[in-house]
Amino acid sequence: MAESKSKSAAKRRRPAPAKPPAARRSKRPAEATPAPAKDSMAARLKPLMRKHGERIALSEMVDRIDGDEGAGPVLFVLTLPVLLPLPPGVSMVMALPILLVAPQVMVGRKKLWLPAWLGKRTIKHADLVKLLGKVMPTLQRVERVVHPRLGMLTGRVGEMLAGFACTLIGVILVLPIPFANLLPSWSLGAFSLGLTRRDGACILAGYVLLAAALGVIALAAFGVDLGVGRIRALI
């Protein structure tokens, strides 16, 4: 009996086994998850490069790129036909959808409307693919540094002002002004990208390019007026 008591007392005095040291938690901050590739503008444009018939309609281009990011991707894809080397009259018609869609951005319309007769206008698919092949590398490089910032420029008021600027660009593109579509098209591309990715820096770039385009047009108009005045003086 005494022997069993001594054994139980020895068990009670036996030190408890040491617990293994708890694994140290890493203090490194979790890395930000990159935005999925499908959200990029370049990824949205890729369906337009897939095998297609000889010609593609504007309405089909819009349907392939339209999504939940608002009017930004639609404005961007509507800018592409304007950059193609088309005759002046045709390029003016291709700019009409921009003039119709941009005011809808200004008033905050979610579902964009395009007249059926205008959506049926077509361009050569091969020309579109060639243009996208030139645009995509630059667009992919730009999108690596694009991220949401300067929220006041992409909020409701900022979006309304950007819609007004895009409407002004649409007016410029529709007017028969020779060689005056490059800078406005770049400006519209910057606005479209800024509205899609909520990047105020792109919106600012759009305003700068628009101001440059207006300056070039003003100088050209002044030069034409000056030339006409001198010709009249000689006559």
Secondary structure, DSSP 4 states (H G I P E B T S, - for coil): -HHHHHHHHHHHHSPPPPPPPPPPPP-SPPPPPPPPGGGSHHHHHGGGGSS--SEEEHHHHHHHH--SSTTHHHHHHHHHHHHS---HHHHHHHHHHHHHHHHHHHTT-SS----HHHHT-EEEHHHHHHHHHHHHHHHHHHHTS---B-GGGTSHHHHHHHHHHHHHHHHHHHS--TT-SHHHHHHHHHHHHHHHHTBHHHHHHHHHHHHHHHHHHHHHHHHHHHHHHHHHHH-
